[in-house]
Amino acid sequence: MRYKFKYEPYKHQLDALNKSWNKPYFAYFMDMGTGKSKVLIDNMSILYDKGQINSALIIAPKGVYKNWERKEIPTHLPEHINANIVAWSPEKTKKKELELDTLFDVTDDLQIFLMNVEAFSTKRGYEIAYKFLYTHKCMLVVDESTTIKTRTAQRTKNLIKLRKEAPYRRILTGSPVTKSPLDLFTQCEFLEHYVLKQGSFWTFQNRYAKLMRRTLGNRSYNQILGYQNLEELNSIIEPFSFRVRKEDCLDLPDKVYTRRTVELTDEQQKLYKQMKKTALAVIESEGLVTAPTVLTQLLRLQQLCSGFARLEDGRTITVHSNKIDELLHCLEETDGKVIIWANFTHDLLNIQKVLAEKYGSDSAELFYGETSADERQNIVERFQDSNSPLRFFVGQPRTGGYGLTLTEAKTVIYYSNGYDLEVRLQSEDRAHRIGQTNKVTYIDIVTEKTVDEKIIKALRNKINISDQVLAEGHREWII
């Protein structure tokens, strides 16, 4: 394909485009870190330049949809295309309403509307999406399409209803089958009715699942014992999908970095503002400002971003945070073993508890200061055993970030970060070392408009934070 890309695609991205660009519906089943966002933006740009569309409605989870506005579109949209990019917000402020109105202005610009998938559970979200689709020639996109795998969910029903208003539909996910092949049904139904050659979910289930009728009390139900006819299912999906795994992309860099953003909850927002004032007051009362003093206050702000706060009387209180939900979204998009690093013991315990509840008690193990020496070796051995049910290594970088070999993981998630550059680099290399045969994706979960953003920016730029704090000024770091 010859096209004026902003950046030349990798070979696997070009293969995906060649197969998909002019098809009315298509599924990009591409592992996290293989650049499916760029493929989608290039596909959208080609169709826009050819006059096939004049708009795109891109739908993603809360932690992802704003990333399209801040990073993906500015990075990959060709320079010659002028675009009006508007992100949805549930707030009904006059400023936001005026911004939304620009989506319906008659111009030659490419209109790009970004919405979080949760908005489609609401009447207002559905109605504005319908209006946008009805008034434009639109590409309708669901990023991380496993978010619509539940056929009974209102957002799934609404998005399937909206399908017919868009001449082009796309879904993106790294892991289309998170629990069973049955997850595919609504994702593909969004693309096109009857595309899986089954008119209803029940006929689809009967065709591809092995069922046994069970009775429990007065209730009867079908128990799934396994799956069947999967080669046939793959052959049906193949013409309208592109599947690539990270290990198959020989031209990708060995390390791929990505970010998932979350917002402060209302409770966090209130406490964060109070804590900023307190932090500045504490620092200024010291007289001579030192890096340890500033770092201590930054630590308190960062703890709040993670979902807890330590009070002056020694108590720890838990505050609702969006981070744990975003972690689960990330895991829905990945397969294989995963390392999850967190800076605080409170986070480690919470993560392990949530993962054990969702994936089973054998799925996650803690590796931190209180883990005994004998148990540490046992955890590493089980994690490195591809047949072991231990899928998640939940560790503290200062404890597990040195000396260990954890090459069974090709995904590393930083739930929270410390300030020490050496600790970050060492913890990255637990997965990226001799014995690793795959590309490794590093995901930072970052609370936007907080100290989290400053910390990850410094670490990604290989800057030692403790050296930089005083050079930049403590106010700039706190505020």
FISENU-878576 format. One line per 8 residues: number of its first residue (from 1); their letters; for each residue x, y, z of C-alpha. Coordinates in steps of 0.001 Angstrom, whole numbers, plus 500000, padded with zeros to 6 digits. Example, Ala and Ser with C-alpha at 12.3 -4.5 7.8 and 13.67 -1.06 7.14 Angstrom:
// residues 2
1> AS> 512300 495500 507800  513670 498940 507140
END
This chain:
// residues 479
1> MRYKFKYE> 500000 500000 500000  501280 503456 499084  500139 506207 501430  501588 509319 503063  501855 507944 506590  503106 510180 509362  505352 507335 510428  505995 504279 508280
9> PYKHQLDA> 504157 501233 509679  505934 498090 510792  505491 495125 508479  502734 493512 510576  500874 496847 510734  501062 497200 506962  499814 493630 506576  496834 494498 508785
17> LNKSWNKP> 496059 497603 506712  496325 495803 503405  493796 493244 504590  491363 495647 506231  491403 499252 505028  488371 499180 502670  486255 496539 504422  482971 497662 506019
25> YFAYFMDM> 483742 495726 509190  486964 494326 510599  488557 493044 513816  492120 493903 514809  493017 491068 517178  496503 492385 517946  498448 491866 521167  498947 494827 523452
33> GTGKSKVL> 502132 496574 522365  501891 495671 518661  500513 499082 517653  496872 498435 516823  495986 502075 517614  498286 503251 514829  496740 500744 512408  493273 502071 513233
41> IDNMSILY> 494343 505719 512822  496007 504937 509482  492890 503055 508339  490708 506005 509371  493011 508459 507563  493003 506471 504321  489199 506281 504277  488950 510008 505041
49> DKGQINSA> 491336 510915 502222  489328 508770 499812  486080 510489 500833  484573 507348 502348  484177 508842 505831  484248 512315 507358  484234 511306 511015  485141 508649 513565
57> LIIAPKGV> 483555 507691 516857  486159 505903 518965  484938 504150 522105  487267 502836 524804  487309 502198 528571  487697 505176 530909  491421 504664 531365  492071 504573 527634
65> YKNWERKE> 489798 506924 525693  491561 510151 526671  494870 508560 525699  493617 508657 522094  493295 512438 522391  496567 513103 524186  498896 510610 522582  497684 508247 519861
73> IPTHLPEH> 495978 510657 517441  498562 513488 517716  501349 510932 517254  499963 509032 514250  497461 511215 512375  499083 512409 509102  500111 516071 509069  497948 516931 506060
81> INANIVAW> 494697 516024 507874  493012 518693 509980  490940 517154 512744  488519 518405 515366  488960 516073 518338  486423 516170 521154  486404 513916 524216  483121 513083 525895
89> SPEKTKKK> 482473 514187 529446  479373 513492 531548  479617 517041 532926  476950 519371 531521  478933 522603 531717  478377 525353 529182  481980 525071 528000  481628 521322 527402
97> ELELDTLF> 478305 521717 525597  479854 524288 523245  482753 521935 522598  480368 519088 521771  478449 521391 519419  481590 521801 517270  481222 518136 516274  478233 519130 514156
105> DVTDDLQI> 479778 522173 512439  479878 521917 508641  483614 521929 507809  486105 519875 505830  487852 518753 509031  487837 515157 510147  485519 515040 513146  486741 512664 515851
113> FLMNVEAF> 484542 511989 518856  486051 510027 521764  483761 508349 524287  484232 505973 527188  482322 502728 526822  480624 503216 530188  478729 506212 528714  476698 503804 526576
121> STKRGYEI> 474956 502541 529685  473282 505962 529884  470515 507503 527795  472477 510739 527285  475581 508922 526048  473575 506799 523621  471622 509774 522252  474622 511980 521487
129> AYKFLYTH> 476414 509041 519849  473338 508361 517709  473143 512028 516676  476836 512033 515738  476534 508853 513675  473302 509949 512019  474745 513276 510812  478102 511945 509527
137> KCMLVVDE> 479665 509255 507371  481375 507594 510268  483804 504900 511260  482561 503378 514539  485329 501855 516661  485347 499893 519913  488816 499730 521432  489290 496877 523923
145> STTIKTRT> 486175 495244 522590  486050 492653 525359  484212 495438 527228  481144 494517 525127  481416 490742 525482  478525 490621 527982  475394 490346 525844  473019 491350 528653
153> AQRTKNLI> 474848 494625 529438  473052 497808 528391  476161 499270 526778  476521 496147 524611  472902 496333 523498  473164 500044 522709  476342 499703 520680  474908 496836 518649
161> KLRKEAPY> 471862 499023 517920  474150 501843 516736  476070 499556 514382  473743 500096 511419  474308 503884 511512  478011 503527 510607  479233 502416 507167  482534 501239 508696
169> RRILTGSP> 482947 499341 511976  486109 498218 513726  486943 496397 516957  490373 496262 518604  491580 493889 521289  494666 491938 522179  492717 489100 523725  489300 488557 522110
177> VTKSPLDL> 488679 485343 524061  489250 486157 527752  487323 483244 529231  485834 481243 526377  485209 481357 522600  481669 482428 523470  483117 485894 524280  483361 486424 520524
185> FTQCEFLE> 479652 486482 519866  478676 490046 520812  482012 491487 519658  481392 490087 516194  477665 490882 516321  478690 494528 516760  480609 494284 513490  477816 492672 511468
193> HYVLKQGS> 474698 490656 512195  474998 486972 511359  478720 487321 510587  479380 484182 512659  476650 482385 510684  474555 481881 513815  471371 483882 514289  471403 483930 518081
201> FWTFQNRY> 473757 483447 520981  472025 480188 521873  472596 478599 518471  476189 479878 518584  476663 478311 522019  475145 474999 520914  477461 474895 517917  480749 475677 519685
209> AKLMRRTL> 480279 474591 523313  479918 471084 524735  476898 471276 527019  475377 469059 529663  471959 469722 531174  472131 469976 534952  469463 470333 537615  469998 472133 540891
217> GNRSYNQI> 466913 472114 543077  464068 473464 540994  466375 475055 538450  467834 473528 535274  470773 474978 533366  473376 474111 530730  476851 473441 532093  479726 474045 529658
225> LGYQNLEE> 482111 471083 529703  484387 472262 526898  484414 473587 523352  484134 472104 519864  484320 473013 516160  486945 475678 516909  488757 475194 513593  485488 475964 511831
233> LNSIIEPF> 485028 479075 514015  488540 480271 513177  487878 479817 509465  484701 481924 509749  486502 484741 511586  489629 484769 509421  488294 486804 506439  487344 489821 508582
241> SFRVRKED> 490106 489745 511202  493837 490104 511601  495568 488253 514438  499138 488996 515478  501026 488097 518620  503880 490143 519972  506373 487311 519548  505587 487194 515813
249> CLDLPDKV> 506556 490857 515256  510241 490623 514511  510586 494350 513774  509129 495609 517063  511516 497058 519667  512347 494679 522506  510665 496973 525028  507299 498587 524364
257> YTRRTVEL> 505982 501237 526780  502373 502276 527198  500307 504206 529720  496830 503810 531151  495322 506852 532844  492704 507035 535549  490934 509972 537144  490774 510797 540828
265> TDEQQKLY> 487444 509874 542386  485482 512713 543984  486655 511634 547433  490283 511453 546273  489999 514847 544580  488872 516492 547811  491567 514830 549924  494269 515455 547309
273> KQMKKTAL> 493661 519216 547374  493814 519232 551163  496968 517145 551177  498718 519444 548692  498157 522402 551007  499381 520402 553993  502451 519201 552085  503453 522735 551121
281> AVIESEGL> 502885 523940 554669  505076 521144 556084  507878 521837 553597  507852 525581 554127  507839 525202 557914  511119 523276 557631  512943 526437 556631  515787 524773 554727
289> VTAPTVLT> 514068 522560 552169  515690 519162 551654  514972 516472 549093  513936 513870 551723  511333 516281 553102  509870 516911 549662  509948 513228 548736  508099 512314 551927
297> QLLRLQQL> 505284 514694 551031  505212 513469 547429  504951 509947 548822  501814 510903 550779  500221 512368 547668  501110 509271 545673  499621 506978 548316  496358 508847 548001
305> CSGFARLE> 496434 508319 544221  496707 504578 544903  493711 504599 547207  494807 505034 550794  496111 507628 553227  498135 507405 556428  496789 509674 559138  498861 511489 561742
313> DGRTITVH> 497587 509143 564461  499074 506174 562597  495841 504819 561150  495528 503933 557459  492269 504722 555709  491188 503288 552369  489839 505661 549719  488058 504409 546608
321> SNKIDELL> 490387 504542 543599  489934 503780 539908  493345 502124 539690  492241 498617 540621  489497 498672 537969  492020 499812 535373  494387 497022 536367  491605 494498 535732
329> HCLEETDG> 490904 496123 532329  494589 495697 531439  494551 492042 532439  491467 491452 530271  493604 492550 527326  496563 490296 528072  497259 486611 528111  500091 484660 529672
337> KVIIWANF> 501934 485530 532854  502138 489077 534188  504394 490874 536657  502611 493567 538672  504859 495973 540579  503477 498206 543319  505379 500522 545622  503171 500219 548697
345> THDLLNIQ> 502334 497184 550846  498712 498348 551057  498462 498122 547257  500126 494697 547096  497701 493176 549576  494694 494700 547837  495839 493578 544369  496503 490012 545498
353> KVLAEKYG> 493092 489812 547158  491229 491111 544082  493111 488811 541684  492531 485769 543887  488799 486513 543936  488602 486995 540163  491085 484429 538834  491376 481892 541664
361> SDSAELFY> 493422 481547 544849  496375 479943 543001  496591 482687 540374  498511 485382 542309  501360 485415 544811  502888 488239 546861  506626 488908 546779  507557 491588 549283
369> GETSADER> 509456 492201 552523  507378 489794 554594  507698 486900 552125  510023 484280 553640  513240 483284 551865  512015 479716 551235  508680 480924 549872  510398 483438 547563
377> QNIVERFQ> 512259 480736 545670  509124 478616 545474  507149 481533 543995  509796 482209 541341  509951 478545 540334  506173 478273 540028  505947 481511 538096  508621 480313 535675
385> DSNSPLRF> 506766 477006 535186  504510 477504 532159  502179 474756 533419  501698 476273 536861  498409 478079 537632  500444 480944 539151  499868 483688 536573  500437 486942 538487
393> FVGQPRTG> 503645 487866 540301  502633 490756 542583  505804 492308 543905  507519 495269 545497  510352 496492 543242  512833 497023 546073  512327 493416 547193  511782 491556 543917
401> GYGLTLTE> 513384 493952 541476  516923 492653 541849  518467 489358 540767  515304 487439 539882  514620 485853 536513  510944 486211 535573  511124 485690 531832  507820 483789 531624
409> AKTVIYYS> 506174 487238 531693  505878 489315 528554  503759 491984 530266  504891 494107 533226  502442 496472 534937  503473 499288 537283  500510 499936 539572  502599 502582 541328
417> NGYDLEVR> 506186 503773 541014  508977 504694 543407  511421 507564 543025  514616 505568 542548  515636 505274 538900  517902 502286 539560  515026 500351 541181  512808 501041 538172
425> LQSEDRAH> 515433 499932 535669  516303 496803 537657  512638 495824 538023  512101 496236 534270  514927 493809 533639  513393 490955 535634  511402 490081 532507  513768 491533 529911
433> RIGQTNKV> 516925 489440 530304  518630 486338 528933  515972 483669 528485  513280 486066 527291  512155 485122 523788  509304 487662 523520  508958 491405 523299  508058 492869 526692
441> TYIDIVTE> 505287 495435 527191  505502 497811 530161  502258 499447 531293  502159 502337 533779  498831 503027 535488  498892 506768 536089  496444 509049 537891  496118 512097 535651
449> KTVDEKII> 496787 515642 536863  498668 514365 539916  502210 513713 541063  501922 510316 539323  502387 512019 535958  505527 513884 537045  507070 510731 538488  506510 508543 535446
457> KALRNKIN> 507721 511278 533094  510967 511586 535044  511528 507827 535239  510773 507293 531546  513305 510039 530739  515879 508249 532913  515965 511090 535438  516702 510460 539108
465> ISDQVLAE> 513810 512161 540863  515588 512883 544137  518223 514868 542206  515641 516778 540205  513221 517786 542966  515242 520663 544364  516541 521745 540961  512996 522230 539649
473> GHREWII> 511614 523559 542900  509402 521752 545383  506305 523777 544488  506422 522631 540862  506516 518985 541976  503725 519321 544535  501438 521487 542422
END
